[in-house]
Amino acid sequence: MVELSKVGQHFDQSEQPFVAKALDWIEKASQEYTLCLTPFLNPREAHIVSLLVGDRTDIKIEAEGCFDRAEKKRLVIAPAFMEIGKDDFEMVLLQVTFAKKFVTLRHKDLLGALLSAGLERSVFGDIVTDENKGLAQVAIDKRQVPYVLSQIDAIGKVTADWTEVSFNDALIKEVEGKEEFLLLSSLRLDTVVATAFNLSRQEAKDLVLSGFVAVNWATSNQLDRIIRSKDVISVRKKGRISLQSLAGHSKRDKIKAVFQIIHR
């Protein structure tokens, strides 16, 4: 079994609990010859699992999030010989319709309703809305469906008439943001925020220390936190960025990086 102490140095301290959990999933799949299903993971968490599996040939990973370009996905970690099917992900696609002429159901409305009902963020994935069609959909752990149906009968002014639909009927997610090439003096959180949003170092520092910056959906006030591949950084009223790849250093020793950036 791979020990946490041997791999922990490659990950941020805040990621250590998740790394330990992921190692347990991998070990279970390998040693017990069983399929291991994860909760819905964000891109960084899924990337960590992939890094931990590495080039092992005894196990494999498959991911599913219902939507094309889904951000949050469930992973199945299984022995290499085992077949993995859609049913193994134990998720369904729930849909709500709304009268588009009279009301609008936004992403944050549905997210707020699910969280207010007491659901953990790890039991449901992406939320996609289409105002033109008057539809909103959410990928969710199938075990949570009875609870949702019994507890959420309205979302704002919209009556929540839930229906389960096929993955083939999943709405198309709009492509958010664009890839941008940046030159950075370092991968510190404050430096990345300042460069991506064209802010002064002090402005970025103030945002971080004021609790307006989240890394992988958790508020972070650690200015010198090193941003890693697939980290998602959200900055209140500014936007969201995700490190896609690194491409070495420039002649002036700047770090060359590609970020997916959404400007608000």
Summary of the structure (lengths in Angstrom):
residues: 264
radius of gyration: 20.1
end to end distance: 44.6
largest distance: 60.8
contacts: 764
relative contact order: 0.12
helix: 32%
strand: 32%
